[in-house]
């Protein structure tokens, strides 16, 4: 899916949480992550929106630090945008204001629903995946510190293998990778 390029984790700010709360902005980010840089016209066409609407949302995403201008693609006055690839982590909810906490919880719920939809669609076509669908299940007992270290190692592994569209080797395809860890609610 979207390659993670930054080495250090970036905690999502209030502006980032607000920017990500909009479904169109998430579509724009997904498009940039899969297809690489684009301008408001090409992105608008891809997500089914007008250039004006797309331009507005691109500016908000840039203000939130999620995208940046791709000046090397611009011709004349047109602005091209690229995804800023980063290990973006949800802040500790207990440290957030009430409004930011509500935004973070709503965003987590939307992302989880999107992930379930993607997983369902992937498994509907598992017979056509030609080996591209991989998975495993696991569990065990961990301390909070061990779980955090496990997550850090997972991110490093993803950084090692994931590419963006601009540097993907021949034969690479966009893939989705999700990892969740939480205390077992049945225990």
C-alpha positions as CSV (number, residue, x, y, z in Angstrom):
1,X,0.0,0.0,0.0
2,X,1.5,3.3,1.1
3,X,5.2,2.9,1.7
4,X,6.4,4.4,5.0
5,X,9.5,6.5,4.4
6,X,10.2,8.4,7.7
7,X,12.3,6.7,10.3
8,X,10.9,8.4,13.4
9,X,7.2,8.1,14.3
10,X,5.2,11.2,13.8
11,X,2.3,11.7,16.2
12,X,-0.8,12.9,14.5
13,X,-1.7,16.5,15.4
14,X,-5.1,18.0,15.9
15,X,-4.9,19.4,12.4
16,X,-4.0,16.0,11.0
17,X,-6.9,14.3,12.8
18,X,-9.3,16.9,11.4
19,X,-7.9,16.6,7.9
20,X,-8.2,12.8,8.0
21,X,-11.8,12.9,9.3
22,X,-13.0,13.8,5.8
23,X,-13.7,10.8,3.5
24,X,-12.8,12.7,0.3
25,X,-9.4,13.7,1.8
26,X,-8.7,10.0,2.6
27,X,-9.6,9.2,-1.0
28,X,-7.2,11.8,-2.2
29,X,-4.4,10.5,0.1
30,X,-5.1,7.0,-1.1
31,X,-4.9,8.1,-4.8
32,X,-1.6,9.9,-4.2
33,X,-0.2,6.9,-2.3
34,X,-1.1,4.4,-5.0
35,X,-0.6,6.5,-8.2
36,X,2.0,9.1,-7.2
37,X,2.0,12.8,-7.7
38,X,-1.1,14.5,-9.2
39,X,-2.7,17.9,-9.7
40,X,-6.2,19.0,-8.8
41,X,-7.4,18.1,-12.3
42,X,-6.0,14.5,-12.4
43,X,-6.9,13.9,-8.7
44,X,-10.4,15.3,-9.2
45,X,-11.0,13.1,-12.1
46,X,-9.8,10.1,-10.2
47,X,-12.0,10.7,-7.1
48,X,-15.0,12.1,-9.0
49,X,-14.9,15.7,-7.8
50,X,-14.5,19.1,-9.4
51,X,-11.1,20.8,-9.6
52,X,-12.2,23.5,-7.2
53,X,-13.3,21.0,-4.6
54,X,-10.2,19.0,-5.0
55,X,-8.0,22.1,-4.8
56,X,-9.6,23.1,-1.5
57,X,-9.0,19.7,0.0
58,X,-5.5,19.5,-1.3
59,X,-4.7,22.8,0.5
60,X,-6.1,21.4,3.8
61,X,-4.0,18.3,3.4
62,X,-0.9,20.3,2.8
63,X,-1.7,22.6,5.8
64,X,-1.9,19.4,7.9
65,X,1.5,18.2,6.7
66,X,0.1,15.1,4.9
67,X,1.1,16.2,1.4
68,X,3.6,18.5,-0.2
69,X,4.1,20.2,-3.6
70,X,5.8,18.1,-6.2
71,X,7.4,21.1,-8.0
72,X,9.3,18.8,-10.3
73,X,6.0,17.9,-12.0
74,X,4.5,21.4,-12.3
75,X,4.3,23.2,-15.6
76,X,3.4,26.9,-15.4
77,X,1.0,27.8,-12.7
78,X,-0.4,24.3,-12.0
79,X,0.4,22.8,-8.7
80,X,1.2,19.1,-8.3
81,X,1.1,17.3,-5.0
82,X,2.7,14.2,-3.5
83,X,2.1,12.2,-0.4
84,X,4.4,12.7,2.5
85,X,5.2,9.2,3.6
86,X,5.5,8.8,7.3
87,X,5.0,6.5,10.2
88,X,2.0,8.3,11.5
89,X,0.8,7.2,14.9
90,X,-2.3,7.9,16.8
91,X,-1.5,10.0,19.9
92,X,-2.2,8.6,23.4
93,X,-5.9,9.4,23.7
94,X,-5.5,10.3,27.4
95,X,-3.3,13.2,26.4
96,X,-5.9,14.8,24.0
97,X,-8.5,17.5,24.6
98,X,-12.1,16.3,24.6
99,X,-12.6,17.5,21.0
100,X,-9.4,15.9,19.7
101,X,-10.1,12.7,21.5
102,X,-13.6,12.5,19.9
103,X,-12.0,13.2,16.5
104,X,-9.4,10.5,17.1
105,X,-11.9,8.0,18.2
106,X,-14.2,8.7,15.2
107,X,-11.2,8.5,12.9
108,X,-10.2,5.1,14.3
109,X,-13.7,3.8,13.9
110,X,-13.9,5.0,10.3
111,X,-10.4,3.5,9.5
112,X,-11.4,0.2,11.1
113,X,-14.6,0.1,9.1
114,X,-12.7,0.8,5.9
115,X,-10.2,-1.9,6.8
116,X,-12.9,-4.5,7.3
117,X,-14.4,-3.5,3.9
118,X,-11.0,-3.9,2.2
119,X,-10.4,-7.2,3.9
120,X,-13.8,-8.5,2.8
121,X,-13.2,-7.4,-0.8
122,X,-9.8,-9.0,-0.8
123,X,-11.1,-12.3,0.5
124,X,-14.0,-12.2,-2.0
125,X,-11.3,-12.5,-4.7
126,X,-8.8,-14.7,-2.9
127,X,-9.0,-17.3,-5.6
128,X,-7.8,-14.7,-8.2
129,X,-5.0,-13.4,-6.1
130,X,-2.3,-15.6,-7.6
131,X,-0.5,-15.8,-4.3
132,X,-0.7,-12.1,-3.5
133,X,-3.0,-12.7,-0.5
134,X,-0.9,-13.6,2.6
135,X,-1.8,-13.6,6.2
136,X,-1.3,-15.1,9.6
137,X,-2.9,-15.0,13.0
138,X,-1.1,-15.0,16.3
139,X,-1.2,-13.9,19.9
140,X,0.4,-14.4,23.2
141,X,1.1,-12.5,26.4
142,X,3.1,-9.3,26.2
143,X,3.8,-6.4,28.4
144,X,2.8,-3.0,27.2
145,X,6.5,-2.2,26.6
146,X,6.9,-5.5,24.6
147,X,3.9,-4.7,22.5
148,X,5.3,-1.2,21.7
149,X,8.6,-2.7,20.7
150,X,6.9,-5.3,18.6
151,X,5.0,-2.5,16.8
152,X,8.3,-0.6,16.2
153,X,9.8,-3.7,14.7
154,X,6.7,-4.2,12.5
155,X,7.1,-0.6,11.2
156,X,10.8,-1.1,10.5
157,X,9.9,-4.3,8.5
158,X,7.3,-2.4,6.5
159,X,9.8,0.4,5.8
160,X,12.3,-2.1,4.6
161,X,9.9,-3.8,2.1
162,X,7.3,-1.2,1.1
163,X,7.8,1.2,-1.9
164,X,5.8,4.2,-3.1
165,X,4.7,4.3,-6.7
166,X,7.6,6.5,-7.7
167,X,10.3,3.9,-6.6
168,X,8.4,0.6,-6.9
169,X,10.4,-2.2,-8.7
170,X,9.0,-3.9,-11.8
171,X,6.1,-6.2,-11.0
172,X,5.2,-4.4,-7.8
173,X,1.5,-3.9,-7.0
174,X,-0.3,-1.7,-4.4
175,X,-1.0,-4.0,-1.4
176,X,-2.7,-3.3,1.9
177,X,-1.0,-4.3,5.1
178,X,-2.7,-3.9,8.4
179,X,-1.5,-4.9,11.9
180,X,-3.5,-4.4,15.1
181,X,-2.8,-5.3,18.6
182,X,-5.1,-5.0,21.6
183,X,-5.8,-6.8,24.8
184,X,-8.0,-9.8,24.2
185,X,-11.5,-8.7,25.1
186,X,-12.5,-12.3,25.8
187,X,-9.8,-12.8,28.5
